[in-house]
């Protein structure tokens, strides 16, 4: 399996291209602010053909390049219905203006083909399978994508802004909820095997085992506490 990832834009949001191998079809995860050029470079480098864009949530740092990327390759975008409005109205999602300089660089709106994600869905795309889990807390429509392990690779978990190396997503923006993100951590993350590789929306790669042992939020959720004051990440 090939996973090509890079941080993009003002918020350093991780965008991922996932394919069975170089030269094959791929899925693009979270093409955010200023990600379009990096997507095209990765497609050329690995000789990939995109078949879909899938989104962990609707914040502008994760969806700002959806329209140009989907338009350039005539592919659909998948998003949870509770976050769909954010593609067209990012300021409402943030509860404030994100500033004219950034706004001037964005192509707001939806791509021509939008498909909606549901909890428990299994997406068969580009010869790969992604299990969808609704994981609200950072936003109402946050989701994660998990790929099953095989004989060559462990399970891979695209956590969006639910879980980071050493932290979790912020919950102080519209649609955020401290109680909901703790529930999502317990319900979605804790059952995963320690060997599961975590590729998050910001920051470095980690594993569930590493986070179970060191992440203050995951440790407290596991202990039934869930009251850490450690810093949080995400836009």
N, C-alpha and C positions, 0 to 999 in steps of 0.2 A: 504494500500500500504506500502511496505517495501523499504526504501532507506538506504543502508549502505554505508557510505563514510569514507574515511581516506586519510590523506596527505602522499605522498610517495616521496622518493628520495631526491636528493640534492636541488631541487627547491620547495619541499613541495607541489607538485601538487596534487590536489584533484582527487581521483578516486572514482567513485560511482557504486554500484550495485543496480539495481532497479528491483523489483518484485511485483506481486500482493500481495504476502504474503510469509512468511517463508515456506520452503518445496516445492516451485514452481519454474518455469522457471524464468530466470532473464536476464537482459541486463547489460553489463559492459560498463561504460562510461570512456574514457580516462585512460587506464592502462599505466601510464608513467614510468619514470625512477625508477627502483627498486620496482615496484608495484606488481610483480607477486606473491610474497609470501603473501602480504596482501590480494590479490584477493583470493588465495587458502584458507587462514584462514577464510575470510568472507563467502566463499562458504560452508565450513564445518560447521561454526557456525550457519548459517541460513538454511542449507540443501538445497542449491540452485543449479539449473542446468542452466548454461549459454547457450543462443541460439545465441548471437551476441555480438560483440564489436562495439560501435559507437564512433566516434571521432569528437570533436569540431574543431580541426585543427591539422596540421601536425608537430608542433614543438616537438623536441625530448623529452621534459619533459612531453609530453602528449601521446607519441606513443612508447616509448622505449621498453615497455613490450608487445606490440601487438603480435609479432611473437610467443613468448613462450606461452602466454595466449590462443591465437587462436589455436595454435598447440596442446596444452594439451587437449583442449575440442572440437576440430574439428568444429569450428564455424567461420563464415565470419567476416570481418571487414568492416565497412562502413566509407567512408571518401569523402570529396568533391574532385572532379578531380583536381582542381587547387592546392591542397596541397598534392596530392598523392606522388609526387616525394620525399617529405621530409622523407618518411619512409626509403628510400634507401640511401638518400644523405642529412643527417641532417646538415652537415657543410655548404653546399650550402645555406640551409635555414637560417642559422645564419650569413652568411657572414664572418665567422671566424672559427678557430678550437675550439672545446669545450674542448680539452685537452685529452692527452693520458690516464690518470687514469680513466676517465669516459668512454672513448671510449672502453677501454679494457673490460668493463662490459656489453657492449651492443650487442644485436643480431640484426644487421641491415638487412634491406630487407623487403619484403612484406610477409604476410601470404599467404597460398595457395589460399584463396578465398577472393577477394577484390571486394566490391560493391560500386558504386559511388552515393553520395548524390546529390540531386537537390533542389533548392529553392522551397518551397511550398509543398514538398513531405510529405506524411503521412506514417510513418512506423508503421506497426502492428507487434509487437514483444513481445513474452512472455505474451500474453494476455493484452498488454498495447498499447497505441497509442502515438506516438511522432510526433509532427509537426516540420518540418525542416525549418529554415529560414537562407538563405545565408546572412552572416553579415561580409563582408570584412572590413579591416582596420588594425587589428592586423596581419593577413595574408590574402592573396588573397582568400583562400578557407575556411576561418573561417565560422562556422555555429553555430546555437543555436538549442536546442531541448526543446520544450514546451509540457507538459502534461496537459490535460484539467482538470478543477476542477470537483469535484463530490460532492455528499451529505456529504461526510466525510472529504474531504481534499480540500484545495485551489489548484489553478493551480500551477504547479512547472515548473520553467524555468532554464534549464541548460545553463548558459551563456558562458561557456568556458572562454576565456580571453578577451571577449568583455566588460563585466561589472563586477566590483568587489564592495564589500562594501567600499564605499568612494572613489573609483577610477575607472579607465578603463585600458585596455591593452596598452602596449607601441606600438609605431608605427615606431620606428627607425631601425628595422631590415628589411632585404630584403622582399619585398612584403607588407610592412606596409605603411599605408597612413593616415595622420591626417584627411584629408577631408573625406575619406571613412569611418573611424570609427565614425566620427560625424554623417554622413548620416545613418550608421547602428544603432547608438543609437536612432536617431530620428524615423527611420522607424520601427525598431524591438522592442525597449524597451518602448518608450513613450506610444504606444497604449495599453500596458498591464495594467490590473487592479492593483490598489494599493496593493491588498491582495496577489498578485502573489509572491510566495516564490522563491528567487533567490539562486541557488546553482552554484557557480562560480568555475573557474579553480584553484583559489588560495584564501586562506583566509576564513573568516567565512560566514555563511548563513546571508542573509538579505532579504528584500522585495522591490518590486518596489516602494511602497509608501515611505519607508525609504530613498531610493536613490533619488526619485523625490524631496524629501524635503531637503536632506543634501549633496548629491553627487555634487561637483562643476561642473563636466562635464555635467551631466544630467540636472542640473538646467540651465546651460547656453545654452545647446541645446534647451531646452524647451522655453527659452527666445529668441531664434534665434541668440545667440551670438557665443558660441562655441570657446572661446579663453582662457580657464583656463590654468594657469601654475602650477596647483597642481600636485603632484607626481603621476606617473603611475606605474602599476605593471605588473607582468608577465615576462617571460624569454625574 
